[in-house]
Structures are given as structure tokens and as C-alpha cells.
Amino acid sequence: MARGGARNRSGPQPDENSLKTATKGVVFTALPAEGYDGEAPHFPLDDLTDRESVVWEQAWRTPQAAAWSMQRWRWRTVALWVRWSVRMEHPEASAALGNVVVRFADQIGMTPAGLKENGWKIATDEVAERRQQQATPGRTSSRDRFKVTADGGH
């Protein structure tokens, strides 16, 4: 049994806004909020199903795929996550299978904990946020919601 030393998920995860994390030199890599726009690589496992193909293509549109594209060694783990995720969609899937899927998701950064574990963060799309703020009309007061009637409401 292993003893001593840091282990994955032992202690608090690094926080990008923490002074302690900054003094350790931990830097988070920003991933594009709009997702990865490159091509998905060839699925590295045998016997690809139609559903796995769809999930594989969807996975390669996520922000995390921008990091995976530079780390070929992760592609098999991503493929295993796809395969087990598809199996998890079956109504009779076990809780143990669910645990496997979550662990793979963490390894490839598909969960908030996995993002931190990998030292990634999804960049803020500031242009889209401003566009959303301009498109959403603000209320001036609660009186704006009242309707004036000709007969005084009687």
C-alpha cells in the first residue's frame, strides 16, 4: 500500500484566486469558451458504435478538446470515457459503472473538479456576455409593470 506524499484529490484543490496557489506558481490554462474547432481524431478503440461516434464528435467540440488536441496520450482515455458514458445511458446501468464514468470524466477535465485537477479553466467569453447584457432590457421601476386603463380600473 502506498504511503506518504501527495495524492490526487488529497487536500484542497488549487484555487486560481488564491494567493497560496499563486505563490506555488500554479497557473491555470484558459480553454476557449466557444469550444474546440478542429477535427476530431480517429476513435482509437475497436468496434465504434453509432452512438459512440456521436458522443465522440460532441466531446471534441468542448473547450477541453482544445487541450486534448495537444495531448495525444489522452485520446484513449477520452475514448474510454465516451464508451463507458454510452454504456451508462442504458437504464439498467449499475452505480459502479457510474463511478467509472465520473472518474474518467475527472481525468479528462469534463467536471469542475477535473478542470481544477488538470489546471484548466474555461475562458470567459466577454463579447458574448456584453451582447447578452445589451439584448436583455432592464427594468426601470416596478411601476412599469402596471397597465393604465381608461375607466380607472373599475
Secondary structure by P-SEA (a helix, b strand, c coil): ccccccccccccccccccaaaaaabbbbbbcccccccccccccccccccaaaaaaaaaaaacaaaaaaaacccaaaaaaaaaaaaaaaccccccaaaaaaaaaaaaaacccaaaaaaacbbbbbaaaaaaaaaaabbbbccccccbbbbccccc
